[in-house]
Amino acid sequence: MAAIRTYGRHVRVGNWSEDVVLDEEKLKDFLQKKDKGELVFQKTNFVKQNMLKKIDLTVTTDGWLHFGDVVMLVNPGGDQGEHSLGWQGRDAAAVSMHLDPGSTAMSSLTQAPREVTATRAVESRARTAFVITSVDGTPEGETVKYNQNFAFRLKDAFAGELYLASDQRTFLRCARGSCLQEVSLTSHPSFLTCWQVVCLDPQERMENEGLPVPVNKKVLITHCKTNQCLAVLGNYVLWTAYGKEYEVVAQTFLDSHKAEREMNHWLLVTADIAVQGQAMRDRPHTMASMSATEDSAHCGAKGGAEDERNE
């Protein structure tokens, strides 16, 4: 039977010297972790101050996506059918950086690559706001065209510039749950961080190629190297420090009509000009009223592009 300690360390009974030294080592270790900011409450506060900080999205006045715009990548959710890679009635989710405040060392909190998840808290935070970054020298303010290469850069990354990236899956590099092509955040821009916006309707993709990309409208986001569409998987749930989140992969899912399914549909969400800081998707009546304007502007841009080609 194990011996029960009935005296405190101040009582000189038994291995009292060892107990005093052990308490001093515990206190010394605590103070060292406190100075380095590696205590659990310090790392939690660090995450809250940096990752959950409010970020203002870009206010778009012409309805088009521009280089330098701050947007959110939101999957509207909906019915994904009775398949193995999706479930019915999944909520809307935004692409976000996953940062575990329970990491063993403070340095691991700022190391790349970082895991990417889809959070159901569709709010413009530091972990969900991305900047449309040019990779071909296009200046900021220019409109983004369909099938034009660009990069998604995290707006406020305290660890430096982080870019949304993907690469072909291997036995050692794949998504945690589904084992499909992994999507992550890396600090080194390359061809792995290049993406394109593709028209949602497959019958109109050739006609829309080279035309401006609208915001707050369903599109496809395709990885340039692997030609796989960005997707969110509703039945692969990741329990994180921020709640229940979904897995994000690069995989094209087609229905019986050879069209991309709902898990590949994305909204490039910007701020509402009427309510500062509020995303456009939070006001469905505003988006409905803009549909006619966007359609007329789209037709005008399409007609202008055709005239230039004829000339």
VOBA-1610 file (N, C-alpha, C; in pm, whole numbers, padded with zeros to 5 digits, always signed):
BEGIN
Met+00084-00118+00000Met+00000+00000+00000Met+00088+00124+00000Ala+00056+00220-00088Ala+00139+00339-00099Ala+00127+00425+00026Ala+00239+00486+00062Ala+00241+00571+00180Ala+00172+00704+00151Ile+00096+00752+00248Ile+00023+00878+00235Ile+00099+00985+00310Arg+00123+01098+00241Arg+00196+01208+00303Arg+00103+01286+00395Thr+00134+01288+00523Thr+00048+01353+00622Thr+00105+01484+00674Tyr+00225+01520+00627Tyr+00288+01643+00674Tyr+00320+01732+00554Gly+00328+01863+00581Gly+00368+01958+00479Gly+00518+01959+00460Arg+00564+02035+00354Arg+00707+02035+00324Arg+00788+02110+00430His+00720+02190+00513His+00792+02265+00617His+00827+02176+00735Val+00763+02061+00743Val+00793+01968+00853Val+00911+01880+00812Arg+01011+01879+00891Arg+01133+01806+00858Arg+01116+01658+00890Val+01033+01594+00808Val+01007+01452+00825Val+01026+01384+00690Gly+01091+01270+00688Gly+01107+01196+00563Gly+01202+01269+00469Asn+01166+01268+00337Asn+01251+01330+00235Asn+01216+01478+00221Trp+01229+01550+00332Trp+01189+01690+00332Trp+01280+01774+00243Ser+01407+01740+00233Ser+01499+01818+00151Ser+01464+01803+00002Glu+01433+01680-00040Glu+01394+01658-00179Glu+01264+01731-00213Asp+01169+01734-00121Asp+01042+01803-00144Asp+01063+01953-00163Val+01150+02013-00084Val+01178+02156-00097Val+01241+02185-00232Val+01338+02104-00272Val+01403+02124-00401Val+01303+02108-00515Leu+01214+02008-00506Leu+01114+01985-00609Leu+01020+02104-00623Asp+00975+02161-00513Asp+00888+02279-00517Asp+00960+02399-00578Glu+01088+02415-00546Glu+01163+02526-00604Glu+01179+02509-00755Glu+01200+02384-00802Glu+01212+02359-00945Glu+01080+02385-01018Lys+00968+02349-00955Lys+00837+02375-01014Lys+00813+02525-01028Leu+00849+02601-00924Leu+00833+02746-00929Leu+00923+02808-01035Lys+01046+02759-01045Lys+01140+02810-01145Lys+01090+02780-01287Asp+01036+02659-01308Asp+00983+02623-01439Asp+00861+02708-01473Phe+00778+02737-01376Phe+00660+02822-01397Phe+00701+02963-01438Leu+00799+03018-01369Leu+00843+03154-01400Leu+00908+03162-01538Gln+00982+03057-01577Gln+01042+03055-01710Gln+00934+03052-01819Lys+00832+02969-01802Lys+00723+02964-01899Lys+00646+03095-01904Lys+00632+03159-01789Lys+00562+03287-01785Lys+00639+03394-01861Asp+00772+03396-01845Asp+00854+03494-01917Asp+00851+03471-02067Lys+00841+03345-02111Lys+00837+03313-02254Lys+00697+03321-02312Gly+00596+03340-02225Gly+00459+03345-02273Gly+00403+03211-02312Glu+00449+03103-02248Glu+00407+02969-02286Glu+00304+02910-02191Leu+00252+02989-02099Leu+00144+02940-02015Leu+00016+02931-02096Val-00073+02843-02056Val-00195+02818-02134Val-00279+02944-02146Phe-00297+03016-02038Phe-00380+03136-02046Phe-00313+03246-02129Gln-00179+03250-02130Gln-00109+03348-02212Gln-00126+03316-02361Lys-00114+03188-02398Lys-00133+03150-02537Lys-00276+03170-02581Thr-00371+03145-02491Thr-00512+03167-02525Thr-00539+03314-02550Asn-00487+03400-02465Asn-00505+03545-02485Asn-00435+03592-02612Phe-00319+03532-02641Phe-00246+03567-02763Phe-00328+03534-02887Val-00393+03418-02885Val-00477+03378-02998Val-00597+03469-03011Lys-00660+03503-02899Lys-00779+03588-02904Lys-00745+03727-02956Gln-00632+03780-02914Gln-00595+03915-02955Gln-00556+03922-03102Asn-00501+03814-03157Asn-00451+03817-03294Asn-00544+03750-03394Met-00592+03631-03363Met-00671+03556-03459Met-00817+03600-03463Leu-00872+03646-03353Leu-01013+03685-03349Leu-01032+03835-03358Lys-00930+03904-03403Lys-00941+04049-03419Lys-01030+04084-03536Lys-01111+04187-03519Lys-01204+04229-03623Lys-01128+04292-03740Ile-01165+04251-03863Ile-01103+04301-03985Ile-01213+04359-04074Asp-01189+04478-04128Asp-01285+04540-04219Asp-01265+04489-04360Leu-01372+04439-04419Leu-01367+04394-04557Leu-01374+04513-04652Thr-01335+04491-04775Thr-01338+04597-04876Thr-01482+04626-04917Val-01513+04754-04931Val-01644+04796-04980Val-01635+04811-05131Thr-01709+04729-05203Thr-01707+04731-05349Thr-01824+04813-05401Thr-01794+04912-05483Thr-01898+05000-05537Thr-01942+04960-05678Asp-01855+04894-05754Asp-01889+04858-05891Asp-01930+04712-05906Gly-01920+04633-05798Gly-01964+04494-05804Gly-01861+04397-05856Trp-01736+04444-05883Trp-01633+04356-05937Trp-01525+04332-05832Leu-01451+04225-05852Leu-01339+04191-05764Leu-01213+04258-05816His-01136+04320-05723His-01015+04393-05761His-00895+04336-05684Phe-00778+04353-05742Phe-00656+04318-05671Phe-00638+04413-05552Gly-00605+04356-05438Gly-00594+04434-05316Gly-00718+04432-05231Asp-00829+04376-05281Asp-00952+04369-05203Asp-00937+04270-05088Val-01001+04302-04977Val-01005+04213-04861Val-01141+04143-04861Val-01141+04013-04875Val-01264+03936-04889Val-01261+03816-04796Met-01377+03751-04786Met-01389+03621-04720Met-01430+03517-04823Leu-01379+03397-04808Leu-01417+03285-04894Leu-01524+03206-04821Val-01648+03219-04866Val-01762+03161-04796Val-01829+03059-04886Asn-01846+02940-04832Asn-01927+02839-04898Asn-02069+02850-04845Pro-02169+02873-04931Pro-02304+02900-04881Pro-02371+02781-04817Gly-02313+02660-04830Gly-02374+02543-04768Gly-02493+02494-04847Gly-02589+02432-04778Gly-02709+02383-04842Gly-02710+02232-04848Asp-02796+02180-04937Asp-02814+02037-04952Asp-02703+01981-05038Gln-02622+01894-04981Gln-02512+01832-05053Gln-02541+01689-05095Gly-02662+01640-05068Gly-02700+01507-05115Gly-02653+01396-05024Glu-02704+01280-05048Glu-02672+01164-04966Glu-02550+01093-05022His-02437+01155-05010His-02312+01098-05058His-02216+01085-04941Ser-02108+01018-04966Ser-02012+00992-04858Ser-01932+01113-04820Leu-01928+01218-04905Leu-01843+01333-04877Leu-01925+01458-04848Gly-02047+01445-04807Gly-02128+01563-04774Gly-02258+01519-04710Trp-02322+01611-04637Trp-02449+01576-04578Trp-02548+01687-04606Gln-02674+01657-04577Gln-02780+01751-04608Gln-02786+01860-04503Gly-02816+01981-04547Gly-02840+02090-04455Gly-02718+02146-04387Arg-02600+02140-04450Arg-02481+02194-04386Arg-02486+02346-04385Asp-02437+02405-04276Asp-02437+02551-04261Asp-02332+02614-04350Ala-02348+02745-04372Ala-02246+02820-04445Ala-02116+02820-04364Ala-02003+02822-04435Ala-01873+02814-04369Ala-01773+02899-04446Ala-01679+02959-04372Ala-01577+03045-04430Ala-01440+02982-04410Val-01354+02993-04511Val-01218+02942-04501Val-01142+03021-04395Ser-01073+02952-04308Ser-01005+03018-04197Ser-00878+02944-04162Met-00787+03012-04096Met-00665+02951-04047Met-00690+02888-03911His-00645+02766-03896His-00660+02697-03768His-00532+02712-03688Leu-00545+02770-03571Leu-00430+02789-03483Leu-00467+02734-03346Asp-00397+02633-03301Asp-00427+02567-03175Asp-00356+02638-03061Pro-00432+02702-02970Pro-00365+02770-02857Pro-00303+02674-02758Gly-00331+02545-02770Gly-00274+02447-02679Gly-00144+02387-02726Ser-00078+02453-02823Ser+00050+02402-02872Ser+00152+02399-02761Thr+00248+02312-02775Thr+00344+02292-02666Thr+00440+02408-02651Ala+00471+02478-02758Ala+00567+02588-02751Ala+00511+02710-02824Met+00551+02827-02779Met+00501+02951-02841Met+00551+02962-02983Ser+00671+02910-03012Ser+00723+02920-03147Ser+00638+02841-03246Ser+00574+02732-03201Ser+00493+02651-03291Ser+00365+02721-03332Leu+00325+02825-03260Leu+00205+02900-03296Leu+00227+02984-03420Thr+00350+03014-03454Thr+00377+03103-03566Thr+00454+03033-03678Gln+00456+02903-03678Gln+00528+02830-03780Gln+00435+02797-03896Ala+00488+02802-04017Ala+00415+02763-04137Ala+00470+02628-04184Pro+00389+02543-04251Pro+00251+02571-04293Pro+00150+02556-04180Arg+00038+02623-04197Arg-00069+02618-04099Arg-00188+02546-04160Glu-00264+02480-04075Glu-00381+02406-04121Glu-00495+02502-04154Val-00576+02464-04252Val-00690+02544-04295Val-00818+02467-04267Thr-00916+02534-04209Thr-01046+02475-04183Thr-01155+02569-04234Ala-01279+02524-04224Ala-01394+02606-04261Ala-01479+02627-04137Thr-01485+02751-04089Thr-01557+02782-03967Thr-01700+02823-03997Arg-01791+02784-03908Arg-01931+02823-03923Arg-01956+02965-03874Ala-01861+03023-03803Ala-01872+03162-03759Ala-01827+03252-03874Val-01920+03284-03963Val-01887+03360-04083Val-01879+03508-04045Glu-01766+03547-03993Glu-01740+03684-03951Glu-01603+03725-04002Ser-01590+03854-04030Ser-01463+03904-04084Ser-01363+03921-03970Arg-01289+03816-03946Arg-01184+03815-03844Arg-01048+03801-03910Ala-00944+03809-03828Ala-00808+03799-03881Ala-00781+03662-03941Arg-00851+03560-03895Arg-00828+03426-03945Arg-00912+03393-04068Thr-01006+03482-04107Thr-01093+03454-04221Thr-01082+03556-04333Ala-01007+03665-04314Ala-00998+03771-04415Ala-00874+03749-04503Phe-00896+03748-04633Phe-00788+03725-04729Phe-00779+03844-04826Val-00656+03871-04870Val-00629+03978-04966Val-00604+03916-05102Ile-00671+03970-05206Ile-00647+03923-05342Ile-00513+03981-05388Thr-00415+03894-05407Thr-00278+03935-05436Thr-00239+03896-05578Ser-00177+03988-05650Ser-00136+03963-05787Ser-00009+03879-05790Val-00001+03791-05891Val+00119+03710-05910Val+00183+03736-06046Asp+00122+03822-06128Asp+00175+03850-06261Asp+00208+03997-06281Gly+00218+04073-06171Gly+00254+04213-06180Gly+00138+04307-06203Thr+00015+04260-06198Thr-00101+04347-06214Thr-00111+04442-06095Pro-00124+04572-06117Pro-00128+04666-06005Pro-00258+04654-05925Glu-00252+04699-05801Glu-00371+04698-05716Glu-00476+04794-05770Gly-00601+04754-05754Gly-00710+04833-05806Gly-00764+04783-05937Glu-00685+04704-06012Glu-00732+04647-06137Glu-00828+04532-06108Thr-00925+04513-06197Thr-01023+04406-06178Thr-00959+04270-06206Val-01007+04172-06131Val-00963+04034-06150Val-01051+03972-06258Lys-00990+03904-06351Lys-01061+03841-06462Lys-01077+03691-06435Tyr-01179+03636-06498Tyr-01196+03491-06494Tyr-01073+03423-06555Asn-01031+03312-06492Asn-00917+03232-06536Asn-00784+03307-06529Gln-00777+03412-06445Gln-00651+03483-06423Gln-00588+03436-06293Asn-00459+03411-06295Asn-00388+03361-06177Asn-00374+03472-06073Phe-00395+03435-05949Phe-00373+03526-05836Phe-00355+03442-05711Ala-00331+03507-05599Ala-00307+03437-05473Ala-00397+03495-05364Phe-00431+03410-05268Phe-00503+03452-05149Phe-00402+03467-05035Arg-00385+03589-04987Arg-00293+03616-04876Arg-00373+03655-04753Leu-00338+03595-04640Leu-00407+03627-04516Leu-00383+03773-04481Lys-00490+03843-04447Lys-00482+03988-04429Lys-00392+04028-04314Asp-00413+03970-04198Asp-00340+04014-04078Asp-00277+03893-04011Ala-00172+03842-04068Ala-00102+03726-04012Ala+00015+03776-03928Phe+00006+03758-03798Phe+00111+03805-03708Phe+00241+03729-03729Ala+00232+03609-03795Ala+00353+03531-03819Ala+00419+03568-03950Gly+00366+03666-04021Gly+00420+03704-04150Gly+00315+03682-04258Glu+00356+03690-04383Glu+00264+03672-04494Glu+00239+03523-04517Leu+00113+03485-04511Leu+00073+03347-04531Leu-00021+03340-04652Tyr+00006+03244-04741Tyr-00070+03229-04864Tyr-00142+03094-04865Leu-00262+03095-04922Leu-00338+02973-04937Leu-00272+02887-05045Ala-00239+02763-05011Ala-00162+02678-05101Ala-00217+02536-05100Ser-00179+02462-05203Ser-00216+02321-05212Ser-00116+02251-05304Asp-00115+02120-05296Asp-00027+02040-05380Asp-00086+01901-05392Gln-00037+01826-05488Gln-00087+01691-05509Gln-00067+01607-05384Arg-00167+01527-05355Arg-00160+01447-05232Arg-00061+01332-05247Thr-00001+01298-05137Thr+00089+01183-05128Thr+00050+01102-05006Phe+00124+00995-04983Phe+00094+00911-04867Phe+00116+00986-04736Leu+00212+01077-04734Leu+00245+01151-04613Leu+00183+01290-04611Arg+00137+01341-04725Arg+00082+01476-04730Arg-00059+01468-04790Cys-00158+01472-04702Cys-00298+01467-04745Cys-00384+01522-04632Ala-00513+01540-04659Ala-00604+01593-04558Ala-00617+01495-04442Arg-00640+01550-04324Arg-00638+01469-04204Arg-00749+01364-04200Gly-00872+01403-04239Gly-00985+01311-04228Gly-01015+01236-04356Ser-01027+01306-04466Ser-01068+01246-04593Ser-00953+01189-04674Cys-00829+01226-04640Cys-00709+01182-04715Cys-00710+01233-04858Leu-00783+01342-04886Leu-00782+01404-05017Leu-00672+01509-05023Gln-00671+01588-05130Gln-00564+01687-05149Gln-00573+01796-05043Glu-00464+01815-04973Glu-00461+01906-04858Glu-00453+02052-04903Val-00516+02139-04825Val-00507+02284-04843Val-00450+02342-04714Ser-00349+02427-04728Ser-00281+02483-04611Ser-00240+02626-04638Leu-00175+02686-04540Leu-00121+02822-04551Leu+00030+02814-04542Thr+00098+02874-04639Thr+00243+02870-04641Thr+00297+03012-04652Ser+00421+03030-04609Ser+00483+03163-04612Ser+00563+03189-04739His+00571+03091-04828His+00652+03105-04949His+00562+03106-05071Pro+00541+03221-05136Pro+00458+03224-05257Pro+00526+03152-05372Ser+00450+03071-05443Ser+00501+02994-05555Ser+00382+02955-05642Phe+00408+02866-05738Phe+00298+02819-05822Phe+00197+02738-05742Leu+00238+02688-05626Leu+00145+02615-05540Leu+00042+02708-05475Thr+00067+02838-05473Thr-00024+02934-05412Thr-00108+03009-05516Cys-00107+02964-05642Cys-00182+03030-05749Cys-00320+02967-05763Trp-00421+03052-05773Trp-00559+03009-05789Trp-00625+03087-05902Gln-00738+03037-05948Gln-00818+03103-06051Gln-00965+03100-06011Val-01038+03202-06057Val-01183+03203-06041Val-01244+03158-06174Val-01333+03060-06167Val-01396+03003-06285Val-01546+03024-06274Cys-01610+03050-06387Cys-01755+03070-06391Cys-01826+02944-06342Leu-01934+02962-06268Leu-02005+02848-06211Leu-02073+02764-06317Asp-02136+02827-06415Asp-02208+02756-06520Asp-02109+02699-06621Pro-02100+02567-06637Pro-02002+02511-06732Pro-02031+02546-06877Gln-02155+02582-06909Gln-02190+02616-07047Gln-02152+02759-07083Glu-02113+02840-06984Glu-02078+02979-07010Glu-01934+03012-06976Arg-01853+02914-06952Arg-01716+02941-06908Arg-01630+02998-07019Met-01644+02948-07138Met-01564+03001-07248Met-01603+03145-07280Glu-01733+03176-07271Glu-01778+03313-07299Glu-01733+03411-07191Asn-01721+03364-07066Asn-01685+03452-06955Asn-01534+03462-06934Glu-01456+03383-07001Glu-01311+03387-06982Glu-01256+03524-07021Gly-01183+03586-06931Gly-01127+03718-06954Gly-01216+03833-06911Leu-01336+03804-06861Leu-01427+03909-06814Leu-01407+03931-06663Pro-01448+04047-06610Pro-01430+04073-06466Pro-01508+03975-06380Val-01454+03946-06262Val-01515+03854-06167Val-01607+03932-06075Pro-01734+03895-06064Pro-01824+03964-05971Pro-01802+03916-05828Val-01835+04001-05732Val-01828+03964-05591Val-01966+03924-05543Asn-01969+03851-05430Asn-02095+03810-05368Asn-02181+03729-05464Lys-02118+03653-05551Lys-02188+03568-05647Lys-02115+03435-05655Lys-02191+03326-05667Lys-02133+03193-05666Lys-02036+03173-05783Val-01916+03128-05748Val-01812+03097-05848Val-01739+02971-05803Leu-01648+02927-05887Leu-01558+02817-05854Leu-01417+02871-05837Ile-01344+02817-05741Ile-01205+02856-05717Ile-01118+02734-05744Thr-01035+02744-05849Thr-00957+02630-05897Thr-00809+02650-05869His-00745+02544-05824His-00601+02546-05802His-00530+02532-05935Cys-00434+02618-05963Cys-00371+02624-06096Cys-00289+02499-06126Lys-00213+02450-06030Lys-00124+02338-06058Lys-00200+02207-06075Thr-00292+02178-05985Thr-00361+02049-05985Thr-00495+02052-06056Asn-00545+02173-06088Asn-00675+02188-06155Asn-00789+02129-06073Gln-00776+02131-05942Gln-00881+02085-05852Gln-00949+02205-05788Cys-01081+02194-05768Cys-01158+02304-05711Cys-01152+02301-05558Leu-01150+02419-05500Leu-01155+02431-05354Leu-01290+02378-05305Ala-01288+02299-05199Ala-01411+02235-05150Ala-01409+02229-04999Val-01530+02225-04942Val-01546+02206-04798Val-01630+02080-04777Leu-01585+01994-04686Leu-01649+01865-04662Leu-01731+01872-04534Gly-01862+01858-04550Gly-01951+01875-04435Gly-01951+01762-04336Asn-01916+01641-04378Asn-01922+01529-04284Asn-01788+01497-04221Tyr-01685+01576-04252Tyr-01556+01563-04184Tyr-01541+01681-04089Val-01582+01657-03965Val-01589+01762-03865Val-01461+01761-03781Leu-01405+01879-03762Leu-01285+01895-03680Leu-01322+01975-03556Trp-01300+01917-03440Trp-01327+01987-03315Trp-01203+02067-03276Thr-01215+02198-03282Thr-01103+02287-03256Thr-01133+02375-03136Ala-01037+02461-03104Ala-01057+02555-02994Ala-01164+02659-03026Tyr-01202+02670-03154Tyr-01303+02768-03196Tyr-01439+02704-03216Gly-01452+02575-03186Gly-01578+02506-03203Gly-01570+02401-03312Lys-01687+02360-03359Lys-01694+02257-03464Lys-01671+02321-03600Glu-01570+02274-03671Glu-01535+02327-03803Glu-01523+02213-03902Tyr-01523+02249-04032Tyr-01521+02148-04138Tyr-01384+02143-04205Glu-01360+02032-04271Glu-01234+02014-04340Glu-01239+02079-04478Val-01128+02143-04518Val-01116+02209-04648Val-01013+02133-04730Val-01051+02098-04854Val-00963+02024-04942Val-00969+02086-05081Ala-00884+02039-05170Ala-00887+02076-05311Ala-00928+01952-05389Gln-01055+01946-05422Gln-01109+01829-05491Gln-01236+01870-05565Thr-01247+01833-05692Thr-01364+01865-05772Thr-01466+01753-05760Phe-01588+01788-05720Phe-01697+01693-05706Phe-01804+01725-05810Leu-01834+01628-05895Leu-01928+01647-06004Leu-02056+01569-05978Asp-02170+01626-06024Asp-02296+01556-06014Asp-02320+01476-06142Ser-02441+01424-06157Ser-02471+01340-06273Ser-02470+01418-06404His-02480+01552-06396His-02477+01636-06516His-02337+01693-06543Lys-02235+01639-06476Lys-02097+01684-06493Lys-02077+01830-06454Ala-02156+01875-06357Ala-02143+02010-06303Ala-02096+02001-06158Glu-02021+02101-06115Glu-01966+02100-05979Glu-02078+02109-05875Arg-02061+02034-05770Arg-02162+02028-05664Arg-02147+02145-05567Glu-02240+02152-05469Glu-02248+02267-05378Glu-02123+02284-05294Met-02052+02175-05267Met-01932+02185-05183Met-01819+02258-05254Asn-01829+02276-05385Asn-01730+02351-05463Asn-01774+02494-05490His-01891+02536-05444His-01941+02670-05471His-01890+02767-05365Trp-01846+02885-05410Trp-01789+02984-05318Trp-01841+03124-05349Leu-01847+03204-05244Leu-01879+03346-05254Leu-01757+03426-05211Leu-01715+03521-05293Leu-01611+03615-05254Leu-01680+03734-05189Val-01693+03727-05057Val-01778+03818-04982Val-01703+03947-04950Thr-01765+04059-04977Thr-01712+04191-04943Thr-01804+04258-04842Ala-01768+04378-04798Ala-01847+04451-04699Ala-01965+04520-04767Asp-02067+04547-04686Asp-02185+04618-04734Asp-02159+04768-04726Ile-02185+04839-04832Ile-02161+04983-04834Ile-02257+05057-04744Ala-02372+04998-04716Ala-02472+05065-04632Ala-02443+05050-04484Val-02386+04936-04446Val-02357+04908-04305Val-02210+04876-04295Gln-02133+04963-04236Gln-01989+04946-04228Gln-01953+04823-04146Gly-01867+04738-04204Gly-01820+04619-04135Gly-01910+04499-04150Gln-02028+04515-04208Gln-02119+04402-04225Gln-02099+04341-04363Ala-02094+04210-04368Ala-02072+04142-04495Ala-02199+04146-04578Met-02181+04143-04710Met-02295+04148-04800Met-02386+04027-04783Arg-02331+03912-04750Arg-02414+03793-04738Arg-02507+03800-04618Asp-02484+03894-04525Asp-02572+03912-04411Asp-02698+03987-04448Arg-02705+04043-04570Arg-02821+04119-04613Arg-02869+04063-04746Pro-02950+03955-04741Pro-02991+03892-04866Pro-03077+03980-04953His-03157+04072-04894His-03239+04159-04975His-03153+04257-05055Thr-03037+04295-04998Thr-02946+04384-05071Thr-02884+04312-05190Met-02846+04186-05170Met-02788+04110-05279Met-02891+04085-05388Ala-03017+04065-05348Ala-03121+04044-05447Ala-03145+04168-05530Ser-03140+04285-05465Ser-03161+04409-05538Ser-03044+04442-05630Met-02925+04386-05601Met-02808+04414-05683Met-02799+04321-05803Ser-02881+04215-05805Ser-02867+04116-05911Ser-02891+04177-06048Ala-02993+04263-06061Ala-03021+04323-06190Ala-02908+04415-06233Thr-02853+04490-06139Thr-02743+04579-06171Thr-02619+04502-06214Glu-02590+04393-06141Glu-02474+04313-06176Glu-02491+04249-06313Asp-02615+04203-06343Asp-02638+04139-06471Asp-02619+04237-06586Ser-02671+04362-06569Ser-02654+04460-06674Ser-02508+04500-06691Ala-02437+04515-06577Ala-02295+04550-06584Ala-02215+04436-06647His-02255+04312-06613His-02185+04198-06670His-02205+04193-06821Cys-02329+04219-06865Cys-02356+04217-07008Cys-02280+04327-07079Gly-02270+04445-07013Gly-02195+04555-07073Gly-02048+04523-07086Ala-01992+04461-06980Ala-01850+04423-06985Ala-01827+04315-07089Lys-01922+04223-07100Lys-01908+04115-07197Lys-01915+04169-07340Gly-02008+04265-07362Gly-02020+04324-07494Gly-01898+04404-07531Gly-01842+04476-07433Gly-01720+04553-07461Gly-01604+04463-07496Ala-01593+04350-07424Ala-01483+04257-07455Ala-01500+04197-07594Glu-01624+04169-07634Glu-01646+04113-07767Glu-01613+04216-07875Asp-01647+04344-07850Asp-01614+04447-07947Asp-01463+04460-07967Glu-01388+04450-07854Glu-01242+04459-07865Glu-01186+04341-07946Arg-01246+04223-07925Arg-01197+04108-08002Arg-01227+04123-08150Asn-01346+04180-08183Asn-01381+04198-08324Asn-01292+04299-08392Glu-01254+04403-08315Glu-01165+04504-08373Glu-01027+04444-08398
//
